[in-house]
Amino acid sequence: MNAWGRMFKKKTQNVFNDETDSSSIEYDLSPSLEDNLGKVKEAMGHSGDLIVREFEMGKPLIQKVATIYLNGLTDKDLMGNLVIEKLMADIKVDDNKEGEWPPDLIGAYVKDHLLTVTHVEVAIDLKKLLSLLLTGQTIVLIDRWNKAFACASQGGEIRSIQEPTTENSVRGPKESFTESLITNTSLIRRRIKSPNVWLETRKLGKITQTDIGVMYINGIANEKLINEVRERLDKIDVDEIQGSNTIEEWIADDILTPWPTIMTTERPDVVSGNLLEGRIAIFVDGTPIPLIVPATWNQFFQTAEDYYLRWNISVFLRFIRIISFLITLLGPSLFIAFISFHPELIPTPLLINLAAQRQAIPFPVIIEALLMEFTFEVLREAGIRMPRPVGQAVSIVGALVLGEAAVSAGIVSSAMVIVVAATAIASFTIPHYSMTDAVRLLRFIMMLLASTFGLYGIGLGVILLVSHTVSIRSFGIPYLAPFAPFIVADQKDAILRLPKPFMKKRPRLVSQKKSNRLDTKKGGPIGEGTE
C-alpha cells in the first residue's frame, strides 16, 4: 500500500466514533452490495418511489457503489451534485498501490474527502438505514463494505410561508408556520437570536416515526416544567402521530374539561413571545400548528395585535373580547330566563312587543332557541366544509333566507333571531378557535339550565363552571392564574395591557428562574430606580 494509503489507514480507526469496538457490534448489513440492495427493496415492498442508482466509483478506487433515495423526499440537484458527481469523479491520488485497498479505508476516504454534503451519518443495520432513508436522506452503499452512509439531502415540495389565515394582524408580521419542522424552528430563531434557544428533537409513533421538536429558552424556562414536558412525551406509546392535536390529547392535564388547557397558534411571533415568558413550544412535523405550554385562561383572549397597537387601544379591545365572551356564553340563556321565568324584569313596552311576537309561535322559547342555535351551527359547519367562495355564500345567504322565512312562517320570533345573530357575531371576536368551540358547547348547557330554573339555573351553572375552572391546572400552573391565585404583578398583562416599560417581570408562576425582563442595575424605565 502506498504512503497515502498507510497514512489514511491510521485515520480510519477513529473515523466512526460509534464503532470503535467492532467485536461488540452486530452488523445487519452484508458486505455484498447486491445483498444489501435486495434487503432494502424487499423491506420497502419494491415501492415505485424507491430510486436506486448503481455505478462505479472514480479511478483509482474502482468500486461498485449504489445510491438509494425516495422520490419526493430528496433534493435531486443536491444529491446529484454533492453525492453522485463526487463519487464518479476521478480521484487525484497516487496510482501506485500495493494490492487492494481495505473496505474501511475506502469508506473513510469517501466520508472525509468525497461526500461534500453538510452532514453524513453511518448506518450499520437495516433498521437505521430505513429510518434515515424515510427522512429524505440519500443512502450510499459500497461493495465489500457492511456499512452505509446517509447523506443529508432532504428536499422535495413543501408549502411556502404564507399569511396567517385565522390570526390576522394589521401591523404585525404577515407570516405563519408551515408543515416543515425545520422551517418552523428557523422562523423562531430569526426572531430570537440567542444561543440559549434550545431545541430537543425526538421521534414519536411506532409506524409514522413523526419528528417532534421541543423548544425553550435555557435560563428562562423552569427546569421542572421542561422535565414534565419530557416525561409526558416519553410516555406516549402509539403507532401514529398525525398532528399536534394527537400530542395535545396525550399530554393534557384534563382531557374531559371543555376548556383548552394547551394553547395553539400559527404565528411565529406569538410563539416567540411565549418562549420569552418562560413557556415551552412543541413542534410536530407535518402540521403548521405548534403547541404552547403551560396555558392559562386569559391567554386565549390575547392576540399578537395587542402588542403592536398602543396600550390603551389594546386594553379597550380586550374588554370588548371579554364582554363578547359573556354574551356568547350567557346571551341566549338570559333571554330564555327572562321570557319564561322573570318577565317582570323586562321593561313593560318591550315586554308587550315580545308578547305580541310570540302569540303565533307554537313552540316554547327553549325549543325556539335550540332550533335557531342548531340551524346556525349547521350553517357554520357547512360554510367551513364547502369550498371557500361557495361556503361564504351559503353562510350569509342561508342565514338571511332561513331567518326571514322562519319569522314569516311563524316558527320563531324576530327577537330570537336578533339574539342568536348577536350571539354568533360576538363569538367571532374570541381570538382562538379552541376557546370558541368550548363556549359554543357550554352555551347549550346554560340554555338548558335557564329553561329549567331561570336565573337560578344560570347562577348555578356559572358557579359550577367557575369552580371547575379553578380546579384545572396546565402543567402544574393554575388555569385561572393570575386571577386565582391573584398575583398583583401579573395583572399588568392580564385583562389590562400596560405599556411595555411597566412590564418588568415575566409571569411569576411560569418563569421562576429569571423573572426580570429589564436590567434593573441600569435603572428602570422612564427615570425609575432599581427595584
C-alpha positions in Angstrom: 0.0 0.0 0.0 1.4 3.5 -0.9 2.3 6.2 1.6 -1.1 7.9 1.2 -2.9 4.6 2.0 -0.8 3.9 5.1 -1.4 7.4 6.3 -5.1 7.1 5.8 -5.2 3.7 7.4 -4.3 5.3 10.7 -7.1 7.8 10.4 -9.7 5.2 9.6 -9.5 3.7 13.1 -11.3 6.8 14.5 -13.5 7.8 11.6 -16.6 6.1 13.0 -16.6 7.1 16.7 -19.6 4.9 17.4 -17.9 1.8 16.1 -14.5 1.6 17.8 -15.2 -1.8 19.3 -16.2 -3.7 16.2 -16.4 -7.0 18.2 -19.4 -5.8 20.2 -21.5 -4.7 17.2 -23.9 -6.8 15.3 -23.8 -5.9 11.7 -27.1 -6.4 10.0 -25.8 -5.2 6.6 -23.9 -7.5 4.4 -20.5 -6.8 2.6 -22.3 -7.7 -0.6 -23.8 -4.7 -2.4 -26.4 -6.9 -4.1 -27.5 -8.4 -0.9 -27.9 -5.0 0.8 -29.9 -3.7 -2.2 -32.1 -6.7 -2.1 -32.8 -6.2 1.6 -33.7 -2.6 1.2 -36.0 -3.3 -1.8 -37.7 -6.1 0.0 -38.2 -4.1 3.2 -39.8 -1.3 1.1 -42.0 -3.6 -0.8 -40.3 -2.7 -4.1 -42.0 0.7 -3.9 -42.2 2.7 -7.1 -40.8 5.8 -5.5 -37.6 4.0 -4.3 -34.9 5.1 -6.7 -31.7 3.0 -6.9 -28.7 4.2 -8.9 -25.8 1.8 -9.4 -22.4 2.9 -10.8 -18.7 2.6 -10.3 -16.6 5.0 -8.2 -14.0 7.1 -9.9 -10.4 6.0 -10.5 -8.3 4.7 -8.9 -11.0 3.4 -6.4 -12.7 1.2 -9.0 -15.6 0.1 -6.7 -19.2 -0.7 -7.2 -21.4 1.9 -5.5 -25.2 2.4 -5.2 -27.3 5.4 -4.1 -30.8 5.0 -2.8 -33.3 7.7 -2.2 -37.1 8.2 -2.1 -38.6 10.3 -4.9 -40.3 13.4 -3.5 -38.4 13.5 -0.2 -34.9 14.2 -1.6 -33.4 17.2 -3.3 -32.3 15.7 -6.6 -30.0 18.5 -7.5 -28.3 18.5 -4.2 -28.0 14.7 -4.3 -26.6 14.7 -7.8 -24.1 17.4 -7.4 -22.7 16.6 -3.9 -23.0 12.8 -3.9 -23.1 11.1 -7.2 -21.0 13.5 -9.1 -18.3 13.5 -6.4 -18.2 9.7 -6.3 -17.9 9.3 -10.0 -15.2 11.8 -10.5 -11.6 10.7 -10.8 -9.6 10.8 -7.5 -6.3 12.6 -7.6 -4.1 10.2 -5.6 -1.0 8.1 -6.4 -2.0 5.2 -8.6 0.9 3.1 -7.4 -0.7 1.0 -4.7 0.1 -2.4 -3.2 -2.8 -4.7 -3.6 -6.4 -3.9 -3.0 -7.5 -1.2 -0.5 -9.4 -2.4 2.6 -13.1 -1.5 2.6 -12.8 0.5 5.8 -10.1 2.6 4.1 -12.3 3.3 1.2 -15.2 4.2 3.4 -13.1 6.6 5.4 -11.8 8.3 2.3 -15.3 8.6 0.8 -16.7 10.2 4.0 -13.8 12.6 4.6 -12.9 13.6 1.0 -15.7 12.8 -1.5 -19.0 13.4 0.2 -19.3 17.2 0.4 -22.8 17.4 1.9 -23.3 19.1 5.2 -24.0 16.0 7.3 -23.0 12.3 6.8 -24.2 9.6 9.2 -23.2 5.9 9.3 -25.7 3.1 9.4 -24.7 -0.4 10.4 -28.1 -2.1 10.4 -31.1 -2.2 8.1 -33.4 -0.6 10.7 -31.4 2.5 11.0 -30.8 2.6 7.2 -34.5 2.6 6.5 -35.2 5.2 9.2 -32.7 7.6 7.6 -33.9 6.8 4.1 -37.5 7.7 5.1 -36.4 11.1 6.4 -35.3 12.1 2.9 -31.6 11.3 3.1 -29.6 9.7 0.4 -28.1 6.3 1.2 -24.7 5.3 -0.2 -23.8 1.6 -0.3 -20.3 0.4 -1.2 -19.5 -3.1 -2.3 -17.4 -5.2 0.1 -18.4 -2.9 3.0 -21.0 -3.8 5.6 -21.9 -0.3 6.5 -23.8 2.5 4.7 -23.6 6.3 4.5 -26.7 8.5 4.9 -26.2 11.9 3.3 -28.3 14.9 4.3 -30.2 15.8 1.1 -33.7 16.4 2.3 -35.9 18.3 0.0 -39.0 17.9 -2.1 -42.1 20.1 -2.4 -43.2 22.0 0.7 -45.6 24.8 1.2 -44.1 28.2 1.2 -44.5 30.7 4.1 -47.8 32.4 3.8 -50.0 34.9 5.6 -51.9 33.6 8.7 -55.5 32.6 7.9 -57.1 32.5 11.4 -54.9 35.0 13.4 -54.7 38.1 11.2 -52.8 41.2 12.2 -52.9 44.8 10.9 -49.5 45.9 12.0 -47.8 42.6 12.8 -45.8 40.3 10.6 -47.5 38.5 7.7 -46.1 35.1 8.0 -47.3 31.8 9.5 -45.9 28.4 10.2 -45.8 25.6 7.5 -45.8 21.8 7.7 -42.0 21.6 7.8 -40.4 21.3 11.3 -37.1 22.8 10.1 -38.8 25.8 8.6 -40.9 26.4 11.7 -38.0 26.3 14.1 -35.9 28.6 11.8 -38.8 31.2 12.0 -38.3 31.3 15.7 -34.5 31.6 15.5 -34.8 34.5 13.2 -36.7 36.4 16.0 -34.7 35.2 19.0 -31.0 35.2 18.0 -29.7 33.7 21.2 -27.7 30.5 21.8 -29.9 29.9 24.8 -32.8 28.9 22.5 -32.6 25.1 22.8 -34.3 22.6 20.6 -34.8 18.9 21.7 -35.9 16.5 18.9 -37.3 13.0 19.2 -39.5 10.7 17.2 -42.9 9.5 18.3 -45.2 7.0 16.7 -44.0 3.4 16.1 -45.2 3.5 12.5 -45.3 7.1 11.5 -41.9 8.0 13.2 -43.0 11.6 13.4 -40.4 14.2 14.3 -41.2 16.2 17.4 -39.3 19.4 18.5 -39.4 20.8 22.0 -38.1 24.4 22.1 -37.5 26.6 25.1 -35.0 29.3 26.3 -32.5 27.9 28.7 -32.2 30.1 31.8 -35.7 31.4 31.5 -37.9 28.3 31.2 -38.4 26.5 34.5 -36.4 23.2 34.7 -39.3 21.4 36.4 -41.6 22.4 33.6 -39.1 21.2 31.0 -38.7 17.8 32.7 -42.5 17.5 33.0 -42.9 18.0 29.2 -40.2 15.4 28.6 -41.8 12.8 30.8 -45.3 13.3 29.3 -43.9 13.0 25.7 -41.8 9.9 26.6 -45.0 8.2 27.9 -46.7 8.4 24.5 -46.5 4.9 23.0 -48.8 4.8 20.0 -48.5 3.7 16.3 -49.3 7.0 14.7 -48.8 10.7 15.4 -50.7 12.6 12.6 -50.6 16.1 14.1 -50.3 18.3 17.1 -53.8 17.5 18.2 -52.7 13.9 19.0 -49.9 15.2 21.2 -52.3 17.6 22.8 -54.7 14.8 23.9 -51.9 12.7 25.3 -50.2 15.3 27.4 -53.1 17.5 28.5 -53.8 17.6 32.2 -57.5 17.1 31.9 -58.9 15.8 28.7 -62.5 15.9 30.0 -62.7 19.6 30.6 -64.3 21.7 27.8 -61.6 24.4 28.3 -58.5 24.2 26.2 -55.5 23.7 28.5 -52.9 23.9 25.8 -52.5 26.9 23.5 -52.2 26.5 19.8 -51.1 29.2 17.3 -50.0 29.6 13.7 -48.0 32.7 14.3 -44.2 32.7 14.9 -44.3 36.0 16.8 -46.8 34.5 19.3 -44.5 31.5 19.9 -41.5 33.8 20.3 -43.4 36.0 22.9 -44.4 32.9 24.9 -40.9 31.5 24.8 -39.6 34.8 26.2 -42.1 34.5 29.1 -40.7 31.0 30.0 -43.1 28.8 28.2 -42.3 25.8 26.0 -43.3 25.2 22.4 -43.8 21.7 20.9 -43.5 21.5 17.2 -44.8 18.5 15.2 -43.5 17.7 11.7 -46.3 17.8 9.2 -48.6 20.3 11.0 -48.4 24.1 11.0 -49.9 24.5 14.5 -47.4 24.1 17.3 -48.4 23.7 21.0 -47.5 26.1 23.8 -47.5 25.0 27.4 -48.5 25.9 30.0 -51.6 27.8 29.0 -53.9 30.0 31.2 -57.4 31.1 30.6 -56.6 34.8 29.9 -54.1 33.8 27.2 -57.0 32.8 24.9 -58.3 36.4 24.9 -54.9 37.9 23.9 -53.8 38.4 20.4 -50.5 39.4 18.7 -52.2 42.6 17.6 -52.4 43.7 21.3 -48.6 44.2 21.3 -48.4 46.1 18.0 -51.1 48.7 19.0 -51.0 51.4 21.6 -51.6 50.0 25.1 -54.8 51.9 25.7 -56.3 50.6 22.4 -55.2 47.1 23.4 -57.0 47.4 26.8 -60.2 48.5 25.1 -60.1 45.6 22.6 -59.5 43.1 25.4 -62.6 44.4 27.3 -64.6 44.0 24.1 -63.5 40.4 23.8 -64.4 39.6 27.5 -67.8 41.2 27.0 -68.3 39.3 23.8 -67.4 36.1 25.6 -70.1 36.7 28.2 -72.6 37.5 25.5 -71.7 34.3 23.7 -71.9 32.2 26.8 -75.0 33.7 28.5 -76.9 35.7 25.8 -79.5 33.1 24.7 -79.9 31.7 28.3 -80.6 35.1 29.8 -83.2 35.7 27.1 -84.9 32.3 27.8 -84.8 33.0 31.6 -86.4 36.5 31.3 -89.1 35.3 28.9 -90.0 32.1 30.7 -89.5 32.9 34.4 -88.8 36.6 35.0 -90.9 38.7 32.7 -91.2 41.3 35.5 -87.5 42.2 34.9 -88.3 43.3 31.3 -89.5 46.9 30.7 -93.2 47.0 30.0 -93.1 48.4 26.5 -90.5 45.8 25.4 -92.5 43.0 27.2 -95.6 43.9 25.3 -93.8 43.8 21.9 -92.2 40.4 22.8 -95.5 39.0 23.9 -97.1 40.2 20.6 -94.4 38.5 18.6 -94.8 35.2 20.5 -98.6 34.9 20.1 -98.3 33.0 16.8 -95.2 30.9 17.9 -96.3 27.3 18.5 -93.1 26.2 20.4 -91.8 27.0 23.9 -89.0 29.6 24.0 -86.3 26.9 24.7 -87.4 24.9 21.6 -87.3 28.0 19.6 -83.8 28.9 20.9 -82.4 25.4 20.3 -83.9 25.3 16.8 -82.2 28.6 15.9 -78.9 27.8 17.5 -78.8 24.4 15.9 -79.6 25.9 12.5 -76.8 28.4 12.9 -74.3 25.7 13.9 -75.2 23.7 10.8 -74.7 26.8 8.6 -71.3 27.5 10.3 -70.2 23.9 9.7 -71.4 23.9 6.1 -69.5 27.1 5.4 -66.3 25.6 6.7 -66.5 22.3 4.8 -67.6 23.7 1.5 -65.2 25.4 -1.0 -64.3 28.9 0.2 -66.3 31.0 -2.3 -69.4 28.8 -2.0 -69.1 28.4 1.7 -69.2 32.2 2.3 -72.3 32.5 0.1 -74.0 29.6 1.9 -73.3 31.1 5.3 -74.6 34.6 4.5 -77.5 33.8 2.2 -78.6 30.8 4.2 -78.7 32.8 7.4 -80.7 35.6 5.8 -83.1 33.5 3.9 -83.8 30.9 6.7 -84.1 33.6 9.3 -86.5 35.7 7.3 -88.5 32.6 6.2 -88.7 31.3 9.8 -90.1 34.6 11.1 -92.6 34.9 8.2 -93.8 31.3 8.8 -94.3 32.0 12.5 -91.8 29.3 13.6 -89.5 31.8 15.5 -89.9 35.3 16.7 -87.9 38.3 15.4 -86.4 38.8 18.9 -85.0 35.3 18.9 -83.3 35.9 15.5 -81.7 39.0 16.9 -80.5 37.3 20.0 -79.0 34.3 18.0 -77.4 36.7 15.5 -75.9 38.9 18.2 -74.5 35.8 19.9 -72.9 34.5 16.7 -71.3 37.8 15.9 -69.9 38.1 19.5 -68.4 34.6 19.2 -66.3 35.7 16.3 -64.4 38.2 18.4 -62.8 35.4 20.5 -59.3 35.2 19.1 -58.6 31.5 19.5 -60.8 28.9 17.8 -60.3 26.3 20.6 -61.9 28.7 23.1 -64.7 29.5 20.7 -65.5 25.8 20.5 -65.6 25.5 24.2 -68.0 28.4 24.6 -70.3 27.0 21.8 -70.6 23.8 23.8 -71.2 25.5 27.2 -73.8 27.8 25.7 -76.2 24.9 25.1 -75.8 23.7 28.7 -76.6 27.2 30.0 -79.7 27.3 27.8 -81.0 24.1 29.3 -80.3 25.3 32.9 -82.1 28.6 32.1 -85.2 26.8 30.7 -85.4 24.7 33.9 -84.6 27.0 36.7 -84.4 30.5 35.2 -81.8 32.9 36.6 -81.2 30.5 39.4 -80.2 27.8 36.9 -77.8 30.3 35.2 -76.3 31.2 38.6 -75.9 27.5 39.4 -74.2 26.9 36.1 -71.8 29.8 36.5 -70.8 28.7 40.0 -70.1 25.2 38.8 -68.2 26.4 35.8 -66.0 28.8 37.8 -65.4 26.0 40.4 -64.4 23.6 37.7 -62.2 26.2 36.0 -60.4 27.0 39.3 -59.6 23.3 39.8 -57.8 22.9 36.4 -54.1 23.1 36.0 -51.9 23.3 32.9 -48.6 21.6 33.6 -48.8 22.5 37.2 -49.9 26.1 36.7 -53.4 27.2 37.9 -55.6 27.7 34.9 -57.1 30.9 36.2 -53.7 32.5 37.1 -53.1 35.4 37.7 -56.7 35.8 38.9 -56.8 32.7 41.1 -54.4 32.8 42.8 -54.4 36.6 42.5 -51.0 37.9 41.5 -50.8 41.7 41.6 -47.6 41.9 39.5 -49.0 39.8 36.7 -52.1 42.0 36.3 -50.1 44.3 34.1 -50.6 41.9 31.2 -53.8 40.0 32.0 -57.1 41.8 31.2 -55.1 45.1 31.1 -52.1 45.6 28.9 -49.9 48.3 30.4 -47.1 50.0 28.4 -44.1 47.7 27.9 -41.7 49.8 30.1 -44.0 48.9 33.1 -43.9 45.1 32.4 -40.5 44.5 34.0 -41.2 40.9 35.1 -42.2 37.7 33.5 -45.2 35.7 34.8 -44.2 34.6 38.2 -45.7 31.1 38.1 -44.4 30.3 34.6 -40.8 31.5 34.8 -39.2 31.2 38.2 -35.6 31.4 37.3 -35.0 34.8 35.5 -38.1 36.8 36.2 -36.7 40.3 35.3 -37.2 41.4 31.7 -35.0 44.5 32.3 -31.6 45.1 33.7 -32.5 46.7 37.0 -28.9 47.7 37.7 -29.2 50.3 35.0 -32.3 51.7 36.4 -35.9 51.2 35.4 -37.7 52.9 32.5 -38.9 56.5 32.5 -36.3 57.5 35.1 -37.2 54.9 37.7 -34.5 53.5 40.0 -33.7 49.9 40.7 -36.2 47.6 42.2 
